[in-house]
Amino acid sequence: MDLPKNIQDPKVSFCDDGGRPKINQYSTEPQFRPNDQVYIRAVGTTPKEGPFIVASVNDAKYTLCDGSGKAIQNGKMFEEKDIEPKDPFE
């Protein structure tokens, strides 16, 4: 089945080598979801902080709260590189 060459999709494009499709960019799903338990990663020799609960997710940035729902660090948005999952076997 041939697809029309005039289809515009920002995620897929057709190469000049016979119209083979290629993926322009893979979608990036956030690693964590609301209610996941995470730690704030340690900097240097400081022990990691937490565990905390993911309160919200926005473009792979996260707000965290404690067990009572109080925002951590005044609602600061943490990047994925700054948090790590809580081991479910801890």
C-alpha positions as CSV (number, residue, x, y, z in Angstrom):
1,M,0.0,0.0,0.0
2,D,1.5,3.3,-1.1
3,L,1.0,6.3,1.1
4,P,0.7,9.8,-0.4
5,K,3.9,11.7,-0.3
6,N,2.1,14.9,0.8
7,I,1.2,13.6,4.2
8,Q,2.8,15.8,6.9
9,D,3.7,14.2,10.2
10,P,6.3,15.8,12.5
11,K,7.3,12.4,13.9
12,V,7.8,10.6,10.6
13,S,9.4,11.7,7.4
14,F,10.2,10.0,4.1
15,C,13.7,9.8,2.8
16,D,14.7,10.6,-0.8
17,D,15.9,7.0,-1.2
18,G,12.7,5.5,-2.4
19,G,10.3,6.9,0.1
20,R,11.3,4.8,3.1
21,P,9.9,6.2,6.3
22,K,12.1,7.1,9.3
23,I,11.3,8.2,12.8
24,N,12.4,11.8,13.4
25,Q,12.3,11.6,17.2
26,Y,11.2,9.0,19.6
27,S,8.6,10.0,22.1
28,T,10.0,10.4,25.6
29,E,7.7,9.2,28.3
30,P,8.4,10.4,31.8
31,Q,10.1,7.7,34.0
32,F,7.9,8.5,37.0
33,R,4.1,8.9,37.5
34,P,2.1,10.6,40.2
35,N,2.1,8.6,43.5
36,D,5.5,6.9,42.7
37,Q,7.9,7.0,45.6
38,V,11.3,8.6,44.9
39,Y,14.4,9.9,46.5
40,I,16.2,13.2,45.7
41,R,19.6,12.1,44.5
42,A,22.6,12.8,46.7
43,V,25.1,15.5,45.7
44,G,28.6,14.6,46.7
45,T,28.6,12.7,50.0
46,T,25.2,14.0,51.2
47,P,22.8,11.1,51.8
48,K,19.8,11.0,49.5
49,E,16.6,12.6,50.8
50,G,13.3,11.0,51.0
51,P,11.4,9.0,50.2
52,F,8.9,11.4,48.7
53,I,5.8,11.0,46.6
54,V,5.6,12.3,43.0
55,A,2.8,14.9,43.2
56,S,2.7,16.0,39.5
57,V,4.5,15.5,36.2
58,N,5.0,18.1,33.5
59,D,7.5,17.5,30.6
60,A,9.6,15.1,32.6
61,K,9.8,17.5,35.5
62,Y,8.3,16.6,38.8
63,T,6.9,18.2,41.9
64,L,7.3,16.1,45.1
65,C,5.4,16.0,48.4
66,D,5.8,14.2,51.7
67,G,3.4,11.6,53.0
68,S,0.9,14.2,54.3
69,G,0.8,16.0,50.9
70,K,3.0,18.9,51.8
71,A,5.1,20.2,48.9
72,I,8.9,19.6,49.0
73,Q,11.2,22.6,48.6
74,N,8.2,25.0,48.1
75,G,6.9,23.0,45.0
76,K,10.3,23.0,43.2
77,M,10.2,21.2,39.9
78,F,12.9,18.4,39.9
79,E,14.3,16.9,36.7
80,E,14.6,13.2,36.2
81,K,18.3,13.3,36.7
82,D,17.8,14.7,40.2
83,I,15.5,11.9,41.5
84,E,15.7,8.1,41.7
85,P,13.0,5.5,42.3
86,K,12.5,4.0,45.8
87,D,13.4,0.3,45.8
88,P,10.1,-1.5,46.4
89,F,12.0,-4.1,48.5
90,E,13.4,-1.6,51.0
